[in-house]
Amino acid sequence: MRDERPIGVFDSGIGGLTVAVAIRQALPAERLLYFGDQAHVPYGDRDDVEILAFSEGIAHWLLGRGAKALVIACNTASAAALKPLRERLPQVPIVGMEPAVKPAVEHTRTGVVGVIATVATMQGGVFASIVERFAQGVTVLQQACPGLVRQIEAGELDTPRTEAMLRGWLSPMLDRGIDALVLGCTHYPLVRPVIERIVGPAVRVIDPAPAIARRLAQVLADGGLEAGPGEGGIAVYTSGDVARLRDMLQRLGMVPWPVQGLTWDGGRLTPP
């Protein structure tokens, strides 16, 4: 028995597309519904109550479109909403993000690893618990990157200003000897070339997206939710500017993914 229903994936903006790409590579037969809440990006500047409200509204819209599983492709939303959504929506498996501290700790040689993330992710209890569980005996340098998500959403992926911002955050970590750097926000892989240029080949840059795709594959297999043979696809939705998102997808080589707009109305997503 095969389950041809789609998988719902969402983020505050375009960052979760890095997770969607990883899922498409790992599970090419699956259909994805991707929603970027660009009307409210960045989530990292908002409180948990607000983030949970947005996440719940998005989850209900995706379930209304027949989603068989949900992926919260956003570290900030996962920290604020993963546990409550699992309690409120027990009928659907939900996979969330967490900073990939464990693999960084397992591979460090210097005993010093770095994590860059949003302010909200850094301040959340989930991040603190991960460090406590997995980083015994290792120094974890934590750096919030305020404004970086806005830069990325604006398309400033490899500009002097973006590079200067990243150098300001990463140079102190390099001075302290990190040999692994965790990308704790799904937007950050979109500036990975700049990050790798700054940190150099001696520092391993860790993107958790492939691990999330593997986790999703296991969840689908365990629940008998895998799609049948064939080629899946992806439909992209945004609460922001459709034309602008189409342009960004083209820049990222994700054409011809179709893009449609949605609007918020009293906590619910509706067609414009």
Number of C-alpha atoms within 10 A of each C-alpha: 8 10 13 18 17 25 24 28 29 29 30 30 28 27 22 27 27 19 29 24 17 19 25 18 12 15 18 17 17 22 21 23 20 25 29 26 24 20 15 15 19 20 25 25 15 14 12 18 11 14 22 19 15 21 24 20 16 23 25 15 17 23 17 9 14 15 21 20 23 22 25 25 33 28 31 35 25 25 25 23 23 21 12 13 18 14 10 10 14 9 10 15 16 22 19 21 23 19 25 22 25 14 14 26 24 13 13 17 14 14 18 22 28 26 25 22 26 24 18 22 26 23 14 14 12 18 20 12 11 15 18 10 11 16 19 10 9 17 16 21 15 17 18 18 20 16 15 22 25 14 18 19 20 11 16 17 19 16 12 10 12 18 17 12 15 19 18 11 15 21 12 13 22 20 8 14 15 25 24 28 29 23 24 30 27 27 29 23 22 20 19 17 11 18 21 15 11 17 21 13 10 10 18 18 21 20 21 23 23 18 15 22 22 15 15 23 16 14 17 18 12 10 10 12 20 21 21 13 11 8 12 16 14 20 16 21 20 23 23 19 13 18 12 13 23 19 14 17 19 13 11 11 10 14 13 11 13 14 18 18 19 20 16 16 10 8 13 15 19 13 10 10
